[in-house]
Amino acid sequence: MIGQPSSIERRSGVALWRQIADQILHSIAVGDFPENAALPPEIALAGRYGVNRHTVRSAIAALVQEGVLRAEQGRGTFVLSRKRLSYPIGARTRFSEGLQGQASERHITLLASSVEPANRRVAEGLGLATGADVIRLETRGEADGMPVSRAAGWFDARRFAGIDAAMAETGSITASLARFGIDDYLRQSTVLSARHADAADLADLDLQPGAIVLVTVAVNVTPDGQPIQFSESRFPAERIELKLSAL
């Protein structure tokens, strides 16, 4: 039996069709709408969520575009079998290693780099004075051609001058840090949250408005405890689940 949906907030600032799409995603996640099964008819979904059929149709169209549903003319709309990738967060968090065995092709692309003054949050994470020069790297991670992460990483500009060029050449934070004599590093802390994707997330992760991203704010340190990287990463919740282990 299909469970009761969560309430729809008509003045939440999130479009009704996106809220319906998120409700359908939740129902798929908890097994109310099984994989490979037909979705209930639009009129039934409209009654379930208390909206009109046009709103339901817009939600379904978005989920078809996102690869969650498949529409077959004359037959209906079906839930696709989609297993999310599991990304481990632990003492040694590495993009390529974390997705090994789940995706045959994994790589990170440098989108942009800049030198900027560290704000309070970045400075505290790196043990620097507020306003000290830091190098900011904007990157996107892909698995089998699908965008699965978007991240900003900050590094002490004095210690890591040229890390942007190293990242552009190697496509790896780990390989880039090795060029500065850092052969190993550990995750000191990770703070998790979730929010709606912003405009940059939508563009770089190929998401629809209203999509949810999982956010990690982390500090990486050398084995002797020296901070080397402060980062904020965003993962599309529809494609990635974060698996936590002891740090």
Residue pairs with C-beta under 8 A, 6 or more apart in sequence:
2 27
2 32
2 33
2 40
2 48
3 27
3 30
3 32
5 23
5 27
5 48
5 49
6 23
6 26
8 16
8 19
8 20
8 23
8 49
8 50
8 51
9 19
10 16
12 19
14 196
14 210
15 209
15 210
16 51
16 55
17 55
17 56
17 58
17 59
17 62
18 59
18 62
18 208
18 209
18 210
19 210
20 45
20 49
20 51
20 55
20 56
20 58
20 59
21 59
21 60
21 62
21 63
21 208
21 210
22 210
22 212
23 49
24 33
24 39
24 45
24 59
24 60
24 63
24 68
24 69
25 63
25 68
25 238
27 33
28 35
28 68
28 79
33 39
33 40
33 79
34 79
35 79
35 80
35 81
35 82
36 78
36 79
36 80
36 81
37 78
37 79
38 75
38 76
38 77
38 78
38 79
39 45
39 60
39 69
39 76
39 77
39 78
39 79
40 48
41 76
42 53
42 56
42 57
42 60
43 53
45 56
46 52
46 53
46 55
46 56
49 55
49 56
60 69
60 71
60 77
62 208
63 69
64 70
64 71
64 77
65 208
66 207
66 208
66 211
66 238
67 80
67 82
68 79
68 80
68 82
68 238
69 77
69 78
69 79
69 80
70 77
70 78
70 79
70 80
71 77
71 78
72 78
84 238
84 239
84 240
84 241
85 99
85 102
85 103
85 143
85 148
85 239
85 240
85 241
86 102
86 240
86 241
86 243
87 98
87 99
87 148
87 149
87 235
87 240
87 241
87 242
87 243
88 98
88 243
88 244
88 245
89 187
89 190
89 192
89 216
89 242
89 243
89 244
89 245
90 187
90 244
90 245
90 246
90 247
91 186
91 187
91 245
91 246
91 247
92 184
92 185
92 186
92 187
93 187
93 190
93 218
93 220
94 174
95 106
95 108
95 141
95 149
95 173
96 106
96 107
96 108
96 172
99 106
99 143
99 148
100 106
102 143
103 143
103 144
104 144
105 142
105 143
105 144
105 145
106 141
106 142
106 143
106 144
107 141
107 142
107 171
108 139
108 140
108 141
108 142
108 167
108 171
108 172
108 173
109 139
109 140
109 141
109 142
109 171
110 137
110 138
110 139
110 164
110 167
110 168
110 171
111 138
111 139
111 140
111 204
112 137
112 138
113 135
113 136
113 137
113 138
113 164
113 167
113 168
114 135
114 136
115 133
115 134
115 135
115 136
115 157
116 133
116 134
116 136
117 130
117 131
117 132
117 133
117 134
118 126
118 128
118 129
118 130
118 131
118 132
118 133
118 134
118 154
119 130
120 130
121 230
122 128
122 134
122 154
122 230
123 129
123 130
123 131
123 132
125 154
125 219
125 227
125 230
126 134
126 154
126 155
126 156
126 219
126 227
126 228
126 229
126 230
127 226
127 227
128 134
128 156
132 156
132 157
133 157
133 158
134 154
134 155
134 156
134 157
135 154
135 155
135 156
135 157
135 160
135 161
135 163
135 164
136 152
136 153
136 154
137 152
137 153
137 154
137 155
137 163
137 164
137 167
137 173
138 150
138 151
138 152
139 149
139 150
139 151
139 152
139 153
139 167
139 173
140 147
140 149
140 150
140 151
140 204
140 205
141 147
141 148
141 149
141 150
141 151
142 148
146 239
147 204
147 205
147 206
147 236
148 205
148 235
148 236
148 239
148 240
149 205
149 233
149 234
149 235
149 240
150 200
150 201
150 204
150 205
150 233
150 234
151 231
151 232
151 233
151 234
152 231
152 232
152 233
153 173
153 229
153 230
153 231
154 229
154 230
154 231
155 163
155 228
155 229
156 228
159 180
159 228
160 180
160 228
163 176
163 177
163 179
163 180
166 175
166 176
166 179
167 173
167 176
170 176
173 229
174 185
177 185
177 228
177 229
182 222
182 228
184 222
184 223
185 220
185 221
185 222
185 223
185 228
185 229
186 220
186 221
186 222
186 223
186 247
187 218
187 219
187 220
187 247
188 218
188 219
188 220
188 221
188 225
188 227
188 247
189 218
189 219
189 247
190 216
190 217
190 218
190 244
190 247
191 216
191 217
191 218
192 214
192 215
192 216
192 242
192 244
193 214
193 215
193 217
194 212
194 213
194 214
194 215
194 237
195 212
195 213
195 215
196 210
196 211
196 212
196 213
197 205
197 207
197 209
197 210
197 211
197 212
197 213
197 234
197 236
201 207
201 211
201 213
201 234
201 236
202 208
202 209
202 211
205 211
205 213
205 234
205 236
207 213
207 236
207 238
211 236
211 237
211 238
212 236
212 237
212 238
213 234
213 235
213 236
213 237
214 234
214 235
214 236
214 237
214 240
214 242
215 232
215 233
215 234
215 235
216 231
216 232
216 233
216 235
216 242
217 231
217 232
218 229
218 230
218 231
218 232
218 233
219 227
219 229
219 230
219 231
220 227
220 228
220 229
220 231
221 227
221 228
222 228
235 242
